[in-house]
């Protein structure tokens, strides 16, 4: 599908969705991308580079429901729309401001509002959708309380499944078994020692911590700092980063599970940042804080460069397939595999010799 093994920009000023979400549709031939070009919009492009972008959720539709200002290079801290596409259906969901949009990509693409939060509740910007496209998952917050709801995208009926008196977010349905929902205790990774949580109606109705981060540690009582988990497609567990900034090691990429199996250090690494995994579970992709071969760990002397690395999930062996830069969200690399596992999509930032950003956009590179 892609002959040149160097990264190719799919669309200038675009960005791929959050790394635990799915953006691929049309049988894996196309990908949904957000636009960061002065107005919030979601478009679709073909992975092979042919054809023109198609509008999936227009700037006008988003602006009609949201008062949030769009991202700009002068306001890097502003949020962008994140979105998720059903794995087995062509249903796109996007939580923006206080509206949950639903777009049927195989239909007429007229956006619908499936849910608005009740008075006093604020909708989180990350959402998830079931593989069949029938159920969305959202999180809301009010007065320090955080809760998750399922939403029937056809009727708008909601069910609260769990709530916590701490910042719970990153809720997403576990692809290998959607009776499980993974989520996070959000906060500074070096201060939160119970990052990974999971919910199941029968086995964990109040949610439960997935891994004891202190038990992982080779330097007790310090905990290994974990984050940016991606729940897996082939097994009821997640791949997760132990950051270079972690006071304790071992650092790198772990597999963790909800069924009592011990966590496994897949591959040691001192600069891992975000991760993804193929649908068959054989290969993991990571981006790094600084070039992968740079001495040191975490953000020490990291600069503005990042490596895209593939990890063999069985052996832990690594190889670098691309180099990129980054700026603030949404232009962290956030790599993900195409559905067939043959290529990686990531957010690419190019700089000139003086360090100024001269180009940015979602890019694709063949894994080779």
C-alpha positions, -999 to +999 in steps of 0.1 A: +000+000+000+028+024+009+061+020-011+082+048+004+094+038+039+099+075+050+071+093+067+045+108+044+022+136+056-014+126+051-028+161+054-011+193+065-024+209+097-042+176+107-038+154+137-046+118+146-070+112+174-061+102+210-039+071+210-064+049+229-091+058+204-097+045+168-097+067+138-097+041+110-128+034+089-140+022+055-124-012+061-091+004+071-088+023+038-094+057+054-086+075+086-105+103+104-083+133+113-089+164+133-079+198+118-059+224+136-060+251+110-081+279+126-115+260+130-124+227+146-133+201+120-129+163+115-121+151+080-113+118+064-085+109+040-074+077+022-043+061+037-029+055+002-029+093-005-054+092-033-085+114-036-094+145-016-103+149+021-139+144+030-157+163+057-170+140+085-179+166+111-179+201+098-166+232+115-201+247+113-217+218+131-191+219+159-192+257+162-230+255+165-227+234+197-194+246+212-182+279+226-146+266+230-121+285+209-102+264+183-066+255+188-040+278+173-002+281+173-005+311+195-027+293+221-011+259+223-029+250+256-064+251+240-082+218+236-091+202+204-119+178+195-110+141+202-131+113+186-135+076+183-147+054+155-164+020+161-141-009+152-168-029+134-192-001+123-187+033+107-200+053+137-180+083+148-184+099+183-170+132+194-174+149+228-170+186+224-179+212+250-213+199+263-224+179+233-218+143+223-218+142+185-226+110+166-220+107+128-228+076+107-199+076+082-216+051+060-249+071+060-257+107+051-232+120+078-257+144+093-244+149+129-267+141+158-264+151+194-268+119+214-262+133+249-258+165+268-248+165+305-273+173+332-272+207+348-240+212+368-221+184+351-193+190+325-185+166+297-149+154+294-134+157+260-124+120+256-151+095+247-153+059+234-177+039+213-185+002+213-173-020+183-209-022+170-214+015+172-244+013+195-230+025+228-209+055+236-190+059+268-185+094+283-172+108+315-185+139+334-174+160+364-191+181+390-177+196+423-148+172+424-169+141+416-161+122+384-184+096+368-188+075+337-219+069+317-229+047+289-251+063+262-274+045+238-265+065+206-299+059+191-321+068+220-299+089+242-306+067+272-278+069+298-267+046+326-242+057+352-217+029+358-191+043+382-181+074+401-151+085+421-142+115+443-110+119+423-101+127+387-111+097+367-108+099+329-094+082+298-124+058+299-124+034+270-140+001+262-116-029+263-115-041+227-108-077+236-138-079+259-162-049+261-177-060+293-146-044+307-139-007+307-104+007+314-098+041+329-073+062+347-068+079+380-055+111+364-029+133+378+009+138+379+023+103+371+050+106+396+025+113+424-004+090+415+004+054+424-028+038+413-031+050+377-048+020+360-084+011+369-110-012+353-147-016+356-169-047+350-205-050+361-200-083+379-163-085+388-155-049+395-188-029+399-171-001+418-140-002+397-107-016+409-071-009+406-054-031+380-018-031+391+002-024+423+027+001+411+048-003+443+050-041+438+066-034+404+093-013+419+130-022+422+134+008+445+107+005+472+089+022+487+089+044+455+062+033+430+069+029+393+051+058+375+027+045+349+005+061+323-007+064+287-022+029+287-038+014+256-061-015+263-054-044+240-074-060+211-064-096+216-063-100+254-081-085+284-053-062+295-034-031+285+000-020+274+013+009+295+043+031+297+065+033+328+079+068+322+115+078+322+106+104+348+096+075+372+117+077+404+117+039+404+122+013+377+122-009+358+110+016+332+097+008+297+066-009+284+045-033+305+016-056+298-010-056+326-041-078+330-075-078+348-076-115+355-048-118+382-019-125+359+012-107+370+023-076+350+051-083+325+079-059+315+078-063+277+108-040+269+129-018+290+131+018+280+142+051+296+123+075+274+090+059+264+060+083+262+029+069+244+022+034+231+000+014+208-004-023+198-013-043+167-047-061+166-029-095+169-008-083+199+025-092+183+040-057+179+039-026+201+047+010+189+061+037+212+072+073+208+099+088+230+108+119+250+139+128+231+156+106+205+155+070+216+193+067+216+199+098+236+216+091+270+196+098+301+159+093+308+126+110+306+127+147+298+164+152+306+179+170+276+150+157+255+147+188+234+119+187+208+126+154+190+110+120+193+116+085+179+089+061+167+100+026+177+085-008+171+088-035+198+085-072+193+060-081+221+076-116+226+113-107+226+112-070+236+135-061+208+132-026+194+139-008+162+133+028+151+112+034+120+109+072+120+120+104+137+098+134+144+093+165+165+065+176+187+048+206+203+019+206+228-013+187+222-026+177+197+010+174+183+024+148+205+033+119+182+006+096+195+014+066+172-011+039+163-010+009+139-032+007+108-058-020+112-037-045+092-006-037+112+014-028+081+020+009+089+020+034+117+002+067+118+016+095+140+015+132+144+046+146+126+063+180+133+091+193+111+115+221+121+140+242+102+176+246+112+167+273+137+142+251+154+111+268+141+081+246+131+077+246+093+053+218+089+029+196+109+003+170+103-007+134+107+018+112+089+021+075+079+052+053+077+054+017+066+068-005+093+091-023+068 
